[in-house]
Amino acid sequence: MHSYEERVRAVAFYIQLGKRLRATIRELGYPAKNTLIGWYREYERRQDLPIGSAPRPPIFPETQKQVALEHYASHGHCISWTMRALGYPGRTTLTAWVRAAFPETDLPPVGPSVTTRVCWFEIGSQADPFSCGPMLMH
């Protein structure tokens, strides 16, 4: 993120060099090509640059967020089930919402987990011998 002064300096230098992108970026060391073009277009349109960047509006309205959190809370605290039932949001977004709304909830980390498999021969003959897949006979 560049400060207002850095952006104004870059646009002024870009104009001074005859709108030569590579020369401006090489001399200043910043910004990226498309960033400088965007700053210049904004400067042409408004004759100034905005002091700060405007925050993005949320992708999901607050009502959809509340519906998702209510579904999560009333249907077994299951993120996967909530995502499948509602069709939104992604796992990362819903996990962030749940952690913010229910800080006492201890969620496992997102990603693959390591599970321990107990085979039938380890727990006795009462278990299903086909639950562990093929066994090698010695």
PyMOL commands that set and color helices and strands:
alter all, ss='L'
color gray80, all
select helices_A, chain A and resi 4-16+21-28+33-46+62-74+79-86+91-101+120-123
alter helices_A, ss='H'
color red, helices_A
deselect
rebuild
show_as cartoon
